[in-house]
Amino acid sequence: MVKLDLDDLPPRLAAALEALSAGDELMLLRAGVVVARLRVGESAASPAPESVPPEGMKEIMEHFEAMIEDQF
């Protein structure tokens, strides 16, 4: 996967890319010839954070807190 940071692009180009919505199509041209055609998809939903801490996390946090208390 190639990532493109909009902050690295000229403002007009970044604004045009941000304005695209799901289902829009973007054509990349060079000398009037289509070199690529991209379709904007739905953004992937980020997975919900786990509400239950992983096994052993409680013991790790207790150990960490004890170390901090020992220092101060």
C-alpha positions in Angstrom: 0.0 0.0 0.0 1.3 3.5 -0.9 0.5 6.2 1.6 0.3 9.8 0.5 0.4 12.6 3.2 -1.8 15.5 2.1 0.4 17.9 4.1 3.2 17.2 1.5 1.1 18.2 -1.4 0.3 21.7 -2.8 -2.8 23.1 -1.1 -5.0 23.0 -4.2 -4.3 19.4 -4.8 -4.7 18.4 -1.2 -8.1 20.2 -1.1 -9.2 18.4 -4.3 -8.3 15.0 -2.9 -10.1 15.8 0.4 -13.2 16.7 -1.4 -13.6 13.3 -3.0 -16.2 11.1 -1.5 -17.0 7.4 -1.7 -17.7 6.3 -5.2 -15.9 9.2 -6.9 -13.3 8.4 -9.5 -9.9 10.0 -9.9 -8.0 9.8 -13.1 -4.3 10.5 -13.2 -3.1 11.8 -16.5 0.3 12.4 -18.1 0.5 14.4 -21.3 -3.2 13.8 -21.7 -3.0 10.0 -21.4 -4.7 8.2 -18.6 -2.0 6.4 -16.5 -4.3 5.4 -13.6 -7.9 5.4 -12.6 -8.7 5.2 -8.9 -12.1 4.8 -7.3 -12.6 6.2 -3.8 -14.0 3.6 -1.4 -15.7 3.8 2.0 -13.3 4.5 4.8 -12.6 1.5 6.9 -13.9 1.7 10.4 -11.3 1.4 13.1 -11.8 -1.6 15.3 -13.4 -0.8 18.6 -11.0 -0.7 21.5 -11.1 -3.7 23.8 -13.1 -3.0 26.9 -11.6 -5.9 28.8 -7.8 -5.5 29.4 -5.7 -8.4 28.1 -4.8 -11.2 30.4 -2.0 -10.2 32.8 -2.5 -6.4 32.3 -3.8 -6.0 35.8 -0.7 -7.6 37.3 1.6 -5.5 35.0 -0.2 -2.2 36.1 0.1 -3.2 39.7 3.8 -3.9 39.3 4.3 -0.6 37.5 2.4 1.4 40.2 4.5 -0.3 42.9 7.7 0.7 41.1 6.6 4.3 40.8 5.7 4.4 44.5 9.1 3.0 45.4 10.8 5.8 43.4 8.8 8.5 45.1 
